[in-house]
Amino acid sequence: MTRTENIPTSRSSPSWIPILSWGLLGVALVLGAWLRSRGLLWGLPESYYFDEEHFVKRALAFGTGDLNPHWFHKPAFFMYVLFIEYGIYYGVGSLTGLFSGTEDFAVSFFLDPGPFYLIGRSTVCCLGVGSIVLVHQLGWRLFSPLVGSIAALVFAVNPGAIEACKVVKADAPSAFLGLLSLVFLCHMLSAGEGSRKKRHDILAGFFAGLGTATKYYPMVLGLPLVLAHITREIRSGRRAFTPRILLGPFALLLGFFVGSPYNFLDSTWIQEAVVQRFLPVVGEGVAVQNDATYMNQGTIQAILDFGAVLLSADGMGMILGGLSLLGLVWFSVRGGAAGRILVSVTLFFSGLCVVFNPSYVEARHLAILYPILAVSVGFLFVDVGKKFFSGKAPWLAWSGVLLFGVIFSAVYVVRESAILLLPDARNLARTWFEAKVPAGSKVLLDEGHVKLRPTISNLQEHLAMAKKLQQDEEDQAFTRHLPRYYNFLLLAAEKDPSPRYDIVNFYHPWWKKREEGEGAMNFVRGQDRRMGNPVLQRGVNDLDFYLERGYRYVVTKSDVYKKYLKEPMASDFPSFNRFYRSMEDRLELIKQFGSSGSRICVFRLPQEDPKEEERSGDERD
């Protein structure tokens, strides 16, 4: 197996190099597994992360027999994996007497959703740990065992990759499959002279396709598949451009289809992704803007914002992130064909992010890049050390820079995850509320931060709205299974003795730049339905509107509502600004839960409220 010439291999290196390499890999696996599993139970039995809740509910909806997700913002492969796991859970539960039938199984989710979220989180966590092994393989097969072990250690403590493993989301699973593709791509590059093993092309493409069917990001691997094929053919003295060049991209499309077939069988994805999203951006550049796109600030600003996320403590961190960028440059100069292909993946993916989601990227969105960046750090460390450092002192200083970056990231992750080990403030608030506030009280619940149980009449109203929405054939992505969903909620309500409240939820139109219309309204447009709950209202009315209808409690979150009290949110969302100002001025804060920066707040109408006394006097007259 050929590797880049200037990287020491286990054959040419001192005898202690293999021992160091395997030792670093062991540390990486133990440390990475601990950091990824730390706080895995946060929030349970509830989930307070809307995307996580959405993935689980979509997977359970496949149990109706309809395997079309009808929603293509995310492809379906990971949802199918969850569906299979929940099927196994149901089978085991049926054999042990935990479930008496499929209806009992479905109702169990609404009574205690904790096991469902834990199954999904455990799957994501295991794939995250498995990715450490694949990063090691990537660095080892392309360069040397030591490069692979250092890369594994850097990746093990990467905050962005670890964050992606804490929730039921597709970022870490998609990155795992993308890594599998890159490992087989390594086999393509390292194949000996005269080798024409098609299975490397097929497996590299197929796993890239499955990764794309999990989250669209690994689609960028189509380009390096072609480059790797060309590189291998030229090395072997064959023509670069033959029909076989299409084998990898074809396998990618096949994997995409196998993992998420309705992206092709249902015209919705083509309409949304290509016609409404891709073509306008290609035609008009990054200046194109619509309701689904965050405010564009120009290409240069978008690049700066992308880099800021990458170098943030939540991403790679300043030290390891800076080394990884230097490593990409070093890849280009000293990494040979393998290094240049990894650089091409990084640049291609980064360019797509800047063009299609300008100035909007989160640390977890870069999950597919972190393995490549970790390998670039390992390559930089070993090659620069070998080329420029001959004595112990320079090597110790150079190692100290790397070690300091690893320790900094590990400490940051430990500190940030410490809050996940504490009792969740939202669960504490619900327990207190159910103990102190009489059942049936009228409550304004902000964005579902606390999972209070609605009354039977609330659920019946939602069921009626769901049936009405189901008749709308224009957009059923979020409405097809809603009546069944609320029927199960009603069944669960009959078995659940917990206190229930007359609740009005008001949701924030977070995907919009400013408020459209005054007051609360139901979701009526397809775009709004896809981004929010179509049964519940978005926006909020004046406080008096709710007081006149007997609502006396508001449950909200301090860091959420206070942003509407300051500019520019105050001007962009005047209804929310008026409501929260009135809430602070006229309602009494009776209880708080959580840290000073982000608290669950319970407000109540005080008895001496003058408007309340005026209304009471009118009623007496």
C-alpha positions in Angstrom: 0.0 0.0 0.0 1.5 3.3 -1.1 1.5 6.3 1.2 2.7 9.8 0.9 6.5 9.5 0.8 7.4 12.2 3.3 5.3 10.7 6.1 7.0 8.2 8.4 5.5 4.7 8.2 5.6 2.0 10.8 8.4 0.3 8.8 10.8 3.3 8.6 10.0 4.9 12.0 11.5 4.1 15.4 10.1 1.1 17.3 8.3 3.4 19.8 6.2 5.0 17.0 3.7 2.0 16.7 3.4 1.9 20.5 2.7 5.6 20.6 0.2 5.4 17.7 -1.9 2.6 19.3 -1.7 4.3 22.7 -3.0 7.6 21.3 -5.8 5.6 19.5 -6.8 4.0 22.8 -6.9 7.3 24.6 -8.9 8.8 21.7 -11.5 6.1 21.9 -11.9 6.1 25.7 -12.0 9.9 25.9 -14.2 10.3 22.8 -16.7 7.7 24.0 -16.9 9.4 27.5 -17.3 12.9 26.1 -20.0 11.8 23.6 -22.0 9.8 26.2 -21.7 12.4 28.9 -25.1 13.9 29.5 -26.9 11.6 27.1 -30.0 11.5 29.3 -30.4 15.3 29.4 -34.1 16.4 29.5 -35.5 12.9 29.6 -38.2 11.6 29.6 -39.0 14.7 27.5 -37.2 16.2 24.6 -36.8 20.0 24.4 -35.1 20.0 21.1 -37.7 20.4 18.4 -35.7 18.8 15.6 -35.0 15.7 17.7 -38.7 15.4 18.5 -39.5 15.7 14.8 -37.1 12.9 13.8 -38.6 10.5 16.3 -42.2 11.3 15.4 -41.5 10.9 11.7 -39.9 7.5 12.3 -42.9 6.4 14.4 -45.3 7.7 11.6 -43.9 5.0 9.3 -45.7 2.5 11.5 -48.9 3.6 9.7 -47.6 1.7 6.6 -46.9 4.9 4.7 -43.1 5.0 4.2 -43.2 8.3 2.3 -42.0 11.0 4.7 -43.8 13.7 2.6 -41.1 16.1 3.9 -37.7 16.5 2.3 -35.9 19.2 4.2 -34.0 16.2 5.5 -33.8 12.9 3.6 -35.3 9.8 5.2 -32.6 7.1 5.7 -31.9 7.9 9.4 -35.6 8.0 10.0 -35.9 4.5 8.5 -33.1 3.3 10.8 -35.0 4.7 13.8 -38.2 3.0 12.5 -36.4 -0.4 12.4 -35.0 0.1 15.9 -38.4 1.0 17.2 -39.8 -2.1 15.5 -37.2 -4.2 17.4 -38.2 -2.3 20.6 -41.8 -3.1 20.0 -41.0 -6.8 19.3 -39.0 -7.2 22.5 -41.6 -5.3 24.4 -44.4 -7.5 23.1 -42.5 -10.7 24.0 -41.9 -9.4 27.5 -45.5 -8.2 28.0 -44.6 -4.5 28.0 -46.9 -3.8 25.0 -50.2 -5.5 24.3 -50.4 -4.3 20.7 -49.4 -1.6 18.3 -51.9 0.9 19.7 -50.6 0.3 23.2 -47.0 0.8 21.8 -48.0 4.1 20.1 -49.7 5.4 23.3 -46.6 4.5 25.3 -44.7 7.2 23.4 -47.1 9.9 24.6 -47.0 8.5 28.2 -43.3 8.1 28.4 -41.3 9.1 25.3 -37.9 8.7 27.1 -37.0 5.3 25.8 -37.6 6.4 22.2 -35.3 9.4 22.5 -32.7 7.3 24.3 -32.7 4.7 21.6 -32.1 7.4 19.0 -29.5 9.2 21.0 -27.6 6.0 21.7 -27.5 5.2 18.0 -26.1 8.6 17.2 -23.6 8.4 20.0 -22.3 4.9 18.8 -21.9 6.2 15.3 -20.0 9.2 16.7 -17.6 6.8 18.5 -17.3 4.7 15.4 -16.3 7.8 13.5 -13.2 8.1 15.7 -12.1 4.7 14.4 -12.8 5.7 10.8 -10.8 8.9 11.2 -7.9 6.8 12.4 -8.3 4.6 9.4 -8.4 7.6 7.1 -5.2 9.1 8.4 -3.4 5.7 8.6 -4.3 4.5 5.1 -3.6 7.8 3.4 -0.4 8.7 5.4 0.8 6.8 8.4 -0.4 5.1 11.7 0.8 8.1 13.7 -1.1 10.6 11.5 -4.2 8.5 12.0 -3.8 8.3 15.8 -3.3 12.0 16.2 -6.2 12.7 13.9 -8.4 10.4 16.0 -7.4 12.2 19.2 -8.1 15.6 17.7 -11.5 14.4 16.4 -12.3 12.7 19.7 -12.3 16.0 21.6 -13.9 18.1 18.8 -16.7 20.1 20.3 -18.7 20.4 17.1 -18.6 16.6 16.4 -19.5 15.9 20.1 -22.5 18.3 20.0 -23.9 16.4 17.0 -23.9 13.2 19.1 -26.1 14.5 21.9 -29.4 14.6 20.1 -31.4 12.5 17.6 -30.2 14.4 14.5 -28.7 13.3 11.2 -25.4 15.2 11.3 -23.3 12.5 13.1 -24.9 9.6 11.2 -24.4 11.4 7.9 -20.7 12.2 8.7 -20.1 8.5 9.7 -21.4 7.3 6.3 -19.4 10.0 4.6 -16.3 8.8 6.4 -16.9 5.2 5.3 -17.0 6.6 1.8 -13.7 8.3 2.3 -12.1 5.2 3.7 -13.0 3.2 0.6 -11.8 6.2 -1.5 -8.4 5.6 0.3 -8.4 2.1 -1.0 -8.9 3.5 -4.5 -5.9 5.8 -4.1 -3.7 3.2 -2.5 -4.4 0.4 -4.9 -1.3 -1.1 -6.4 -0.2 -0.8 -10.0 -2.5 -2.6 -12.4 -5.3 -2.9 -9.8 -8.8 -2.5 -11.2 -10.9 -3.4 -8.3 -14.3 -2.0 -9.0 -15.6 -2.7 -5.5 -13.7 0.3 -4.1 -15.4 2.6 -6.5 -18.8 1.1 -5.9 -18.5 1.0 -2.1 -17.1 4.6 -1.9 -19.9 5.9 -4.0 -22.6 3.8 -2.3 -21.7 4.9 1.2 -21.5 8.5 0.0 -25.1 8.0 -1.4 -26.3 6.6 1.9 -24.8 9.5 3.7 -26.6 11.8 1.3 -29.8 9.9 2.0 -29.2 10.7 5.7 -28.4 14.4 5.3 -27.6 16.0 1.9 -24.0 17.1 2.8 -22.1 13.9 1.6 -23.4 14.7 -1.9 -20.2 16.8 -2.2 -18.2 13.5 -2.3 -19.2 13.0 -5.9 -16.4 15.3 -7.0 -13.6 13.5 -5.0 -14.8 10.2 -6.3 -14.1 11.3 -9.8 -10.8 12.9 -8.8 -9.7 9.7 -7.0 -10.6 7.6 -10.1 -8.6 9.9 -12.4 -5.6 9.9 -10.0 -5.6 6.1 -9.8 -5.9 5.6 -13.6 -3.1 8.0 -14.3 -0.8 6.4 -11.8 -1.5 3.0 -13.4 -0.7 4.4 -16.9 -4.3 4.1 -18.1 -6.6 6.6 -19.8 -8.1 8.8 -17.1 -11.5 9.4 -18.9 -13.3 6.1 -19.5 -16.9 5.1 -18.8 -15.6 3.7 -15.5 -15.2 7.3 -14.2 -19.0 7.3 -13.8 -19.0 4.2 -11.5 -18.5 6.1 -8.3 -21.1 8.8 -9.0 -23.6 6.2 -10.2 -23.1 4.2 -7.0 -23.7 7.5 -5.1 -27.0 8.0 -6.8 -27.9 4.3 -6.2 -27.1 4.7 -2.5 -29.1 7.9 -2.3 -32.1 6.1 -3.9 -31.8 3.0 -1.7 -31.6 5.1 1.5 -34.3 7.6 0.7 -36.3 6.5 -2.4 -39.1 9.0 -2.1 -36.7 11.8 -2.8 -37.0 10.4 -6.4 -40.4 8.9 -6.3 -42.2 12.0 -4.9 -41.9 15.2 -7.0 -42.0 17.3 -3.8 -38.2 17.2 -3.3 -37.4 18.1 -6.9 -39.8 21.0 -6.8 -38.5 22.3 -3.4 -34.8 21.6 -3.7 -34.1 22.2 -7.4 -36.8 24.4 -8.8 -37.4 26.7 -5.7 -34.0 26.6 -4.1 -31.1 25.5 -6.4 -32.0 27.2 -9.7 -32.7 30.7 -8.3 -29.4 30.7 -6.4 -27.5 29.5 -9.5 -29.2 32.1 -11.6 -28.9 35.1 -9.3 -26.1 34.2 -6.9 -25.9 34.8 -3.2 -28.1 37.9 -3.5 -31.2 35.8 -3.9 -33.3 35.9 -0.8 -36.7 34.4 0.3 -38.7 33.6 3.4 -36.8 30.4 4.0 -33.3 32.1 3.7 -31.7 34.1 6.5 -30.6 37.6 5.7 -27.7 37.5 3.3 -24.8 39.9 4.0 -22.7 39.3 0.9 -20.2 36.7 -0.1 -17.3 38.1 1.9 -19.3 38.4 5.1 -20.7 34.9 4.6 -17.1 33.5 4.3 -16.1 35.3 7.5 -19.1 34.0 9.3 -18.3 30.5 8.2 -14.7 30.8 9.4 -15.9 32.3 12.7 -18.1 29.2 13.4 -15.3 26.8 12.4 -12.8 28.5 14.7 -15.2 29.1 17.6 -15.0 27.1 20.8 -18.1 25.2 19.6 -16.5 24.2 16.4 -12.7 23.3 16.2 -11.5 26.0 18.6 -8.8 28.6 17.8 -5.8 26.3 18.4 -6.9 23.1 16.7 -8.9 25.1 14.1 -5.9 27.2 13.3 -3.7 24.1 13.0 -6.3 22.5 10.7 -6.3 25.5 8.3 -2.5 25.4 8.2 -2.9 21.6 7.7 -5.1 22.2 4.6 -2.4 24.4 3.1 0.2 21.8 4.0 -2.0 19.2 2.4 -1.9 21.2 -0.9 1.9 21.5 -0.8 3.0 18.2 0.7 0.0 15.9 0.8 0.2 14.6 -2.7 -3.0 13.5 -4.5 -4.7 12.3 -1.3 -4.2 15.7 0.4 -5.4 17.6 -2.6 -8.5 15.5 -2.8 -9.3 16.2 0.9 -8.8 19.9 0.3 -11.2 19.7 -2.6 -13.9 18.2 -0.4 -13.3 21.0 2.2 -13.5 23.8 -0.3 -16.4 22.4 -2.3 -18.5 21.9 0.9 -17.6 25.3 2.3 -18.4 27.0 -1.0 -21.8 25.4 -1.1 -22.5 26.5 2.5 -21.5 30.0 1.7 -23.7 30.1 -1.5 -26.8 28.3 -0.4 -26.9 29.2 3.3 -25.0 32.5 3.5 -24.2 33.7 7.0 -26.1 30.8 8.5 -24.1 27.8 9.8 -24.0 26.0 13.1 -21.1 24.0 14.5 -22.9 20.7 14.0 -23.4 21.5 10.3 -19.7 21.0 9.8 -19.8 17.4 11.0 -18.6 16.1 7.6 -15.6 18.5 7.7 -14.2 17.8 11.2 -12.7 14.4 10.2 -10.8 15.9 7.3 -9.7 18.8 9.4 -8.5 16.4 12.1 -6.5 14.4 9.6 -5.0 17.7 8.3 -3.8 18.4 11.9 -2.2 15.0 12.2 -0.5 15.3 8.9 0.8 18.8 9.7 2.1 17.7 13.1 4.0 14.7 11.8 5.3 16.1 8.5 6.4 19.5 9.9 8.0 17.7 12.9 9.9 15.4 10.7 11.0 18.1 8.2 12.0 20.8 10.6 12.6 19.4 14.1 15.6 17.2 14.9 16.1 17.7 18.7 13.9 16.8 21.7 13.3 20.5 22.7 11.6 21.5 19.4 9.6 18.3 19.3 8.4 18.9 22.9 7.4 22.5 22.1 5.6 21.4 18.9 3.9 18.6 20.8 2.9 21.1 23.5 1.0 23.2 21.0 -1.0 20.2 19.9 -1.5 18.9 23.5 -2.7 22.3 24.7 -5.3 22.5 21.9 -6.6 19.0 22.7 -6.8 19.8 26.4 -8.5 23.1 25.8 -11.2 21.4 23.6 -11.7 18.6 26.1 -12.1 20.9 29.0 -14.5 23.1 27.1 -16.7 20.1 26.2 -16.6 18.9 29.9 -17.6 22.3 31.1 -20.4 22.8 28.6 -21.8 19.3 29.2 -21.8 19.7 32.9 -25.2 21.4 32.7 -26.6 18.3 31.0 -25.9 16.3 34.1 -28.1 18.5 36.3 -31.8 18.1 36.7 -33.4 19.8 33.8 -35.0 23.1 34.8 -38.0 22.5 32.5 -38.8 19.2 34.2 -38.4 20.9 37.6 -40.8 23.6 36.5 -43.4 21.2 35.3 -43.2 19.2 38.6 -43.6 22.4 40.6 -46.4 23.7 38.4 -48.4 20.5 38.6 -48.0 20.5 42.4 -48.9 24.2 43.0 -51.3 25.3 40.2 -54.8 23.7 40.2 -55.7 21.5 37.3 -57.8 23.1 34.6 -56.1 26.6 35.1 -55.8 28.7 32.0 -52.1 28.9 31.0 -50.2 30.7 28.2 -47.3 28.4 27.3 -44.5 30.0 25.4 -43.0 27.8 22.6 -43.5 24.6 24.6 -40.5 25.1 26.9 -42.3 23.3 29.7 -44.3 20.2 28.7 -47.6 20.8 30.5 -50.4 18.4 29.6 -53.4 20.0 27.7 -56.9 19.3 28.7 -59.1 16.9 26.8 -61.0 19.8 25.3 -57.7 21.3 24.1 -56.8 18.1 22.4 -60.3 17.8 20.8 -59.9 21.3 19.4 -56.5 20.4 17.9 -58.0 17.2 16.5 -60.7 19.1 14.7 -58.1 21.5 13.3 -56.0 18.6 12.2 -58.9 17.0 10.3 -59.6 20.3 8.6 -56.0 20.7 7.5 -55.8 17.1 6.3 -58.4 17.9 3.7 -55.9 20.4 2.1 -54.3 18.5 -0.7 -51.8 21.4 -1.5 -49.4 20.6 1.3 -49.7 17.5 3.6 -46.0 17.3 4.7 -47.0 18.1 8.3 -50.7 17.3 8.3 -51.1 13.8 6.8 -50.8 11.9 10.2 -52.1 14.7 12.5 -55.5 13.3 13.2 -54.0 9.9 14.1 -51.5 11.8 16.3 -54.2 13.6 18.3 -56.2 10.5 18.6 -53.3 8.8 20.3 -52.9 11.8 22.5 -56.5 11.5 23.6 -56.0 7.8 24.3 -52.9 8.6 26.4 -54.9 11.3 28.3 -57.3 8.7 29.4 -54.5 6.7 31.0 -52.5 9.5 32.4 -53.5 10.9 35.8 -51.3 14.0 35.6 -52.9 17.4 36.1 -54.0 19.0 32.8 -54.4 22.7 31.9 -56.3 24.8 29.5 -53.3 25.9 27.4 -52.7 28.3 24.6 -49.3 27.8 23.0 -47.8 30.7 21.1 -45.1 29.9 18.7 -42.3 32.2 17.4 -41.9 32.6 13.6 -38.2 32.1 13.9 -37.7 31.5 10.2 -38.9 35.0 9.4 -37.0 38.3 9.4 -39.9 40.3 10.7 -43.5 39.9 11.8 -46.2 39.6 9.1 -49.5 40.8 10.4 -50.6 41.7 13.9 -51.6 39.1 16.6 -51.7 35.3 16.6 -52.8 33.4 13.6 -52.9 29.8 12.4 -50.4 28.5 9.8 -52.1 28.8 6.5 -49.2 28.9 3.9 -47.2 25.8 2.9 -43.9 27.4 3.9 -45.2 28.2 7.4 -46.6 24.7 7.8 -43.2 23.2 6.9 -41.4 25.4 9.4 -43.8 25.3 12.3 -46.7 23.4 13.8 -49.8 23.9 11.6 -52.3 23.2 14.3 -50.9 25.7 16.8 -50.8 29.5 16.2 -47.8 31.6 15.5 -47.5 35.1 16.9 -49.2 36.5 20.0 -52.1 38.8 20.8 -52.1 41.6 23.4 -52.1 40.5 27.0 -55.6 42.0 27.6 -56.9 39.6 24.9 -55.9 36.6 27.0 -56.9 38.1 30.4 -60.4 38.8 29.1 -60.6 35.1 28.3 -59.6 34.0 31.8 -55.9 33.2 31.3 -53.9 33.9 34.5 -50.5 32.2 34.1 -47.6 32.7 31.6 -44.8 30.1 31.4 -41.9 31.4 29.4 -38.1 31.5 29.1 -36.0 34.5 30.1 -33.5 34.5 27.2 -36.3 34.0 24.7 -38.7 36.7 25.7 -36.1 39.3 26.6 -34.6 39.4 23.1 -38.0 40.9 22.0 -37.5 43.8 24.4 -34.4 45.0 22.6 -33.7 46.2 19.1 -33.9 45.1 16.3 -36.4 42.4 17.5 -38.6 45.0 19.2 -39.2 46.7 15.9 -39.3 43.6 13.8 -41.8 41.8 16.1 -43.9 44.5 17.7 -46.7 42.1 18.9 -44.2 40.1 20.9 -42.6 43.3 22.2 -46.0 44.6 23.5 -47.0 41.3 25.0 -43.7 40.8 26.9 -43.6 44.4 28.1 -47.1 44.1 29.5 -46.3 40.7 31.0 -43.3 42.2 32.9 -45.3 45.4 34.0 -48.5 43.8 35.0 -47.9 40.2 36.0 -46.1 38.9 39.0 -43.0 36.6 38.6 -43.8 33.9 41.1 -41.2 31.3 40.4 -37.9 30.8 38.4 -35.9 27.7 37.5 -32.5 27.4 36.0 -29.4 29.5 35.6 -29.3 33.3 35.6 -28.8 33.5 31.8 -31.6 31.2 30.8 -34.4 30.7 33.3 -37.9 29.2 33.1 -40.2 31.9 34.4 -43.7 31.5 35.8 -45.8 34.7 35.8 -49.2 35.1 37.4 -51.9 37.8 37.3 -51.8 39.5 40.7 -55.0 39.9 42.6 -54.6 43.7 42.8 -54.2 44.1 39.0 -56.3 47.3 38.4 -57.7 46.1 35.1 -58.7 42.8 36.7 -60.5 44.7 39.5 -62.2 46.9 36.9 -63.5 43.9 35.0 -64.6 42.3 38.3 -66.5 45.5 39.2 -68.2 45.5 35.8 -69.3 41.9 36.3 -70.7 42.7 39.7 -72.7 45.7 38.3 
